[in-house]
Amino acid sequence: QVQLVESGGGLVQAGGSLRLSCAASGHPFSSYTMGWFRQAPGKEREFVAAITWGGGRTRYSDSVKGRFTISRDNAKKEVSLQMNSLKPEDTAVYYCAAAKLAFSGLLTTTNDYGYWGQGTQVTVSS
C-alpha cells in the first residue's frame, strides 16, 4: 500500500521560513517524479514544484520561483520543500504527490500524479 505522509506545516509570519517533508512508503520512490501542490480555500489545487526521479531537474511555479526549493533523498524515500520569504498568499494546504508513470519528466498538472498525501496546513500571517 502506497503512503505519502507530509509534515512540517504550521503558522509563520510573513518573511519567515518553513520546511515541508514527505515520506513515502510502499512505493518505488526512486523511479518517480515527485511534486508539491497546494490548495487554498475556495481555489483549485495548483502546482508548486516538481523534481525528477534522479533529482537532476526541478521546476517551480512562477509564484514561488526563487523562494522555494524542492529536493529529494532517494535513500530515505523523502522529498522536501524549503519555503523561504513566505507571503500571506502562500497560505494553503500543501500536498506531495508521486507521478503515475515511472521515469517521467517534470510534471505540473494534477492528472499526471497518481498518489497523494493527506496534506499539511501552512498559514502565513501578515
C-alpha positions as CSV (number, residue, x, y, z in Angstrom):
1,Q,0.0,0.0,0.0
2,V,1.4,3.3,-1.1
3,Q,1.5,6.0,1.5
4,L,2.8,9.6,1.3
5,V,2.9,11.5,4.6
6,E,3.6,15.2,4.8
7,S,4.9,17.0,7.8
8,G,6.4,20.4,8.7
9,G,3.4,22.7,8.2
10,G,2.4,25.4,10.7
11,L,1.9,29.0,11.3
12,V,4.6,31.5,10.4
13,Q,4.9,35.3,10.0
14,A,5.4,36.8,6.6
15,G,9.0,36.7,5.6
16,G,9.6,33.5,7.6
17,S,10.6,30.0,6.5
18,L,9.2,26.5,6.8
19,R,10.4,23.2,5.5
20,L,7.9,20.6,4.5
21,S,8.8,16.9,4.2
22,C,7.1,14.0,2.6
23,A,7.9,10.4,3.5
24,A,7.0,7.6,1.1
25,S,6.3,4.0,1.8
26,G,5.2,1.1,-0.2
27,H,6.3,2.9,-3.4
28,P,9.3,2.5,-5.8
29,F,10.1,6.1,-4.9
30,S,13.5,6.5,-6.7
31,S,11.9,5.9,-10.1
32,Y,9.2,8.5,-9.9
33,T,8.9,12.3,-10.4
34,M,7.6,13.9,-7.2
35,G,5.7,17.1,-6.9
36,W,4.3,19.6,-4.4
37,F,0.9,21.2,-4.9
38,R,-1.2,23.5,-2.8
39,Q,-4.8,24.4,-2.4
40,A,-6.2,27.5,-0.7
41,P,-9.8,27.7,0.4
42,G,-12.2,28.1,-2.5
43,K,-9.4,27.6,-5.0
44,E,-8.3,24.8,-7.2
45,R,-5.2,22.7,-6.3
46,E,-2.2,24.3,-8.0
47,F,1.3,23.2,-8.9
48,V,4.1,24.4,-6.7
49,A,7.2,22.4,-7.6
50,A,8.4,19.2,-9.1
51,I,11.6,17.2,-9.1
52,T,12.6,14.3,-11.5
53,W,13.2,10.8,-10.3
54,G,17.0,11.3,-10.2
55,G,16.8,14.7,-8.7
56,G,18.6,16.3,-11.6
57,R,15.9,18.7,-12.8
58,T,13.4,20.8,-11.0
59,R,10.5,23.1,-12.0
60,Y,8.7,25.8,-10.0
61,S,5.6,27.8,-10.4
62,D,6.2,31.5,-11.2
63,S,4.7,32.4,-7.8
64,V,7.3,30.6,-5.8
65,K,10.4,30.6,-8.0
66,G,13.4,32.0,-6.2
67,R,11.8,31.5,-2.8
68,F,11.0,27.7,-2.6
69,T,13.4,24.8,-3.2
70,I,12.4,21.2,-3.8
71,S,14.8,18.4,-3.1
72,R,14.7,14.6,-2.6
73,D,16.7,11.9,-0.8
74,N,16.0,8.6,-2.6
75,A,17.8,6.6,0.0
76,K,15.4,7.9,2.7
77,K,12.4,8.0,0.3
78,E,11.8,11.6,1.2
79,V,11.0,14.8,-0.8
80,S,11.3,18.2,0.8
81,L,10.1,21.7,0.1
82,Q,12.1,24.5,1.7
83,M,10.0,27.6,1.7
84,N,11.6,31.0,2.4
85,S,10.4,34.6,2.3
86,L,6.9,33.3,2.9
87,K,3.9,35.6,2.0
88,P,0.3,35.5,3.2
89,E,-0.7,34.3,-0.3
90,D,1.3,31.2,0.3
91,T,-1.3,30.1,2.9
92,A,-2.8,26.8,1.8
93,V,-2.8,23.1,2.4
94,Y,0.3,21.6,0.8
95,Y,0.3,18.2,-0.8
96,C,3.1,16.0,-2.0
97,A,2.4,13.6,-4.9
98,A,4.1,10.8,-6.9
99,A,3.8,10.6,-10.6
100,K,1.6,7.9,-12.2
101,L,4.4,6.7,-14.5
102,A,8.0,5.9,-13.8
103,F,10.8,7.9,-15.3
104,S,8.6,10.8,-16.2
105,G,9.9,14.3,-16.8
106,L,8.9,17.4,-14.9
107,L,5.1,17.2,-14.4
108,T,2.9,20.1,-13.5
109,T,-0.7,19.0,-13.6
110,T,-2.6,17.1,-11.0
111,N,-3.7,14.5,-13.6
112,D,0.0,13.4,-14.0
113,Y,0.2,12.3,-10.4
114,G,-1.3,9.1,-9.1
115,Y,-0.6,9.1,-5.4
116,W,-1.2,11.9,-2.9
117,G,-0.5,12.6,0.7
118,Q,-3.1,13.9,3.1
119,G,-1.8,17.4,3.1
120,T,-0.3,19.7,5.7
121,Q,-1.5,23.2,6.5
122,V,0.7,26.2,6.0
123,T,-0.5,29.5,7.3
124,V,1.4,32.8,6.8
125,S,0.3,35.7,8.9
126,S,0.8,39.3,7.7
